[in-house]
Amino acid sequence: MLFAVGSWRGAPGVTTTALALAESWPGPQSAVVLECDPRGGSAACRFLIPGSRTVEALASAARHGGDARLLAEHTRTTSAGAAVVTAPEDGERLRPLIAVLAKPGGLLATVAADSEAVVFADCGRLDPRDAETCAVLARAESLILVIRPVVEHALGLKAALGRIRELHPDVGLVLVGSGYSPAELTWLLELPVWGTLPLLPTGAASRVVDRLRRDHTQAGFREAAVGIGDMLIGRRLVAGVAPHAARTATGVGASA
């Protein structure tokens, strides 16, 4: 399984959300975060993960194919147990590595078809002009769009709905913080809300992985992340196949 995680504008907490979803994954599989932001990675420096950036070694090993086991061999683990394939901060170095992993028949295609694997691809802020982002989204079964439920983010997203639906046929929102309710945003944006996460206190986002199990606020954050994971599992069980594949098979358009 491969889920893409991204935002349309601002910095609503894509990396923090992806790490929380992986660390809190409620299924039997071990979930992994793969940094795929063409502007560069941030997990290693933000969460103080030592060592070299492992996506470089992964892309080299996966040039002639690979599977979830190869992916697992190139992860680093945060102090709270989230497995992440870290990427260089320099986007120019990262772009060709993403292209290798997301090519037809490549590692991401294999992982996406593997029900025993769970990968959250951290795509950062989405840009339809980024070929690498489009390649990752083409392999993903769903796009998790992270948004702050405030007026400027909501209206900006509404203006871009056509482009977002072109990026992926199966899109759901994860709301971070307070503002518009899920019902209000579903009505305004015609997109389902798949979950909500509390907004972490200022300065805590860079330490969320260390505090998820200790602090009451972070405990609520983790419980909310588990709920989103349960929802993703439930959607797959209902569909019987990847949600967007089922949608295509039944002839329902991307706006459904």
Stockholm file with secondary structure:
# STOCKHOLM 1.0

chainA/1-256         MLFAVGSWRGAPGVTTTALALAESWPGPQSAVVLECDPRGGSAACRFLIPGSRTVEALASAARHGGDARLLAEHTRTTSAGAAVVTAPEDGERLRPLIAVLAKPGGLLATVAADSEAVVFADCGRLDPRDAETCAVLARAESLILVIRPVVEHALGLKAALGRIRELHPDVGLVLVGSGYSPAELTWLLELPVWGTLPLLPTGAASRVVDRLRRDHTQAGFREAAVGIGDMLIGRRLVAGVAPHAARTATGVGASA
#=GR chainA/1-256 SS CEEEEEESSSCSCHHHHHHHHHHTCCSSSCEEEEECCTTCCCHHHHTTCCSSCHHHHHHHHTTTCCCHHHHHHTCEECTTSCEEECCCSCHHHHHHHHHHHHSTTSHHHHHHTCTTCEEEEEEEECCTTCHHHHHHHHHCSEEEEEECCSHHHHHHHHHTHHHHHHHCSCEEEEEESSSSCHHHHHHHHCCCEEEEECCCCTTTGGGHHHHTTTSHHHHHHHHHHHHHHHHHHHHHHHHSSCHHHHHHHTTCCTTC
#=GC SS_cons         CEEEEEESSSCSCHHHHHHHHHHTCCSSSCEEEEECCTTCCCHHHHTTCCSSCHHHHHHHHTTTCCCHHHHHHTCEECTTSCEEECCCSCHHHHHHHHHHHHSTTSHHHHHHTCTTCEEEEEEEECCTTCHHHHHHHHHCSEEEEEECCSHHHHHHHHHTHHHHHHHCSCEEEEEESSSSCHHHHHHHHCCCEEEEECCCCTTTGGGHHHHTTTSHHHHHHHHHHHHHHHHHHHHHHHHSSCHHHHHHHTTCCTTC
//
